[in-house]
């Protein structure tokens, strides 16, 4: 009997969703993670109907104000009660095949954290190639033992600290990255604003020539090396946004400092 109880504890899973004003995306996301032992939803400065939606799915909801992305994600991790945590963003969906693979893994976990691959969508179009360089990911460490993952204190794209052995899952998380090209450009504006604040706070905003160089290196990496060209105009836009992200962030920080 003690061995059975220990196995049950080791296999328990918390799903963590950190969101801000995501009432349109939350239902589909929450429905896909109903297999978890508990679902935690951390709402950062949300003023829409996200709380009621989350509670209708029996999620535990925590509301607050966390301007630093890493802080709100670490807060959520700390309040999860299970030994294993699956981080899912509100615009993501756990596919049935990924759900099955996760449950199988937890029956006999051989690693401390697992990279999960992504199927990224722009609108209804599946875009497989070109992601990276701070502009979308093809895989990320989302399933992990509690205590083996910690986020840094940056506002955007916080650094990760991972401990233990790494594993890989094969089935993909469905990620609805942007609704359309306009949504992508809105995201660039938002990302560069937060990144500029991080740069100012770090005391090292870099140089204009170096960030111009980064524009070209990132564009080449996404469009050619990561085969964004296979996606046509979508791949071109991904490479362009990836290159512009550090350059515009630097320019915004430079302008703010010189005010």
N, C-alpha and C positions, 0 to 999 in steps of 0.2 A: 504493500500500500504506500509507504513513503516514496518508493521509486516512482510510482505512477503520479503521485502528487507533484514531485519535483519536475517530471517531464511536462506536466500540464503548465507549471509556472514558466518553464523555459520557453514554451511555445506560445505564450501569450503575446498579443500584438496590439500596439496602439497605433492609430493613424493620426498624424498631425497635419492639419490644414491651417496655414497662416494666410489671411485674406484681408482685403480692404475694399469695401463696396463691390462685392462680387455676386450680387443676388441673382444675376442672370446665369452665371456659370455654376453656382454651388449645387443646385439640385442634381445635375448629372454627375458631378464629382462625388457627392455624398452617397448617391445611390450605388456607385461602383465600389465603395469601400465598406459596405454594410457587413462584410464578413469579419471585420476586425472585432477584437474583444472590447475596445473602446475607441471612440472617435473624439479627438480634441480639436476644437476650432478656436483659433486666436484671431480676434477681430481688432485690427489696428485702425482706430479713428473712423470706423464705419458709421455711416449715417443712413444707410438704406435698410432693406428688409433682411439682411443677411442673418441677423441673430434669430429671427423667427423661423427662417428656413432651416437653419442648422438645428435648432431645437426640435423642429418637426421630424427630423431624422434621428432624434435621441442623442445628439452630440452634446458633449460638455463644452459650453461656450465661455470664453474669457474675453472681456473687452478692456481696452486700455489705449494708451498712446505710447508708441515705441518708434520714434523717428529713425532709429538705427535698425536696419534690417536684421543684422546679426543678433541684436538684443532681443527682438521679438521672437526670432526662431529659437534662440537658446531658452527663452522663457517657456516656450511650448514644449521643448524637449524635456526640460526639468520637471514639468508637471505631469508628463506621461507616466502612468503607473506600471506599464508592462516592461518586460525585459527586452523586447524588440520594438522598434519604432519604424514606421514607414511614413516618410514625408511626401505629401502630395499637395501640389498647388491647386488653387480653385479652378484653373483653366485646364486641368489634367484629368484623365479618366483611367482607372485601372481596368484593363481589358480582362475578359474572362480567362484567357490563357495565362496572363500574368498573375492573376489571383490564384489560379491553380498551382503555378510554379512557386509562388511565395509560400503557400500553405505546405507544399511538399518540402521546401527548403527548411521551414521551421520545425518540421518533424525530426530533422537531424542536421542542424546547421554546422557546417564545417569551417566557416569563416566568420569574421567579426563584422564585416560590412560588405555590401554587394552593390556593384554598379548595375543600374537598370538602363537599358537602351530606350530611346524615344522615337516615336513616329510623330514628326512635327507637321502641323497643318497651318496653312495660311488660307483662311476661309474654308472652303471645301476641298482645297487642293493639298494632297500629301506632297510635302517637299522633303526629300531625303538627303540631298547633297548641299554642301556649302556652309553648314552651321559651324559656329565656333568663334574664337577670338572675341569673347565677351558678347557675342550676338547669337544666342541660342546654343543649345548643347545637343550632342548626339547620344550622350550617356552621362549619368550622374550617380553618386553614391547615396541612394535614397533609403535603402533598407539596412538597418544597423542595430547592433546591440546598444542598449542605453549605456552611456558613459564612453562610447567609442567615437563620437562625433561632436565637434564643437565649432560654432561659427565665429568668425572674427567680428570686430566692431565697426565695420564699414556700412555706409548707407545703401550702397548698391554693389552687387556681386561680392559679398563678404568672403574673406578667405576661409578656408576649411582646415581644421585640424582633425586628422583621422588616426585612430590607433588600432593595432591588431592586423589581422590578415584580411586580404581583399579577395572577394569572389565576384563572379559575373553571372547575371541572369540573362536569359535568351529572349524571353517574351517581352514585348515593348509596352511602355507607358504611352498613352495617346495624349498628345499635347496640342491644344489649340492656341498657337502662339499669337497670331494676329488675325483680325477679321478681314483685313485688306491692306493695301499699300498705305492708305492714309493712317490706319492704326499703327503700322510699322513706324511711320514718321512721327506720330505722337509719342511712341515709345522712345524713339531717339531723343526727343526733346526732354522727356522725363528722366531718362537714364543719364544724359549729359549734365542735367541740373544737379542731380544727387552726386554724381562722380566729381563735379567741380567742387562741391562742398567737402568731399573727402580729400581731394587734392590740397585745398586750402588748409584744412585741418592738419594734414600730414606735414605741412611746411615745405613740400617739394612738388611743385606743379610741373616740373620738367621744362624743356625748351621747345620753342616753335619748330626749329629744324628737325629735332628728334621726332616730334609728333607728326610732322609731314612725312618723314621716313616711315613711321609706323603705319600711316595711312596706306602707303603703297604696299608695304610688306603684308599687312593684313588682307588687303584686297586680293593680292596675288595668292595668298594662302587659301582663302575661302573660295575664290572663283576658279583657280586652276588646280592647286594641290588637293583641295577637298571636293573638287569636281562640281562646283556650283554652276558651271557652264551647262551642265546637263539639265538644269531647271529653267533655262531660258532667262526671261526678265526677272523671275523671282530669285534665281541664283545671283544675278547681277545686283539686285537690290540688297540681298543679304550681305554680299561682299562689300558693297558701298557703305552700308550702315556699320558694318564691322570696322571699316577703315575710318569712317567719320567719328565714331564714338570717342576714341582717345583724343583726336584732334580738336573736336568741338568742346569736349570737356576741358581741355587745356585752355582754349581761347576764352571760355566762360570764366574759368578761375582767374585767368590773367586780367580780364576786364574788371572783375569784382575786386581784386586786390588793388588795382590802380584807380579805383573810384576816389 
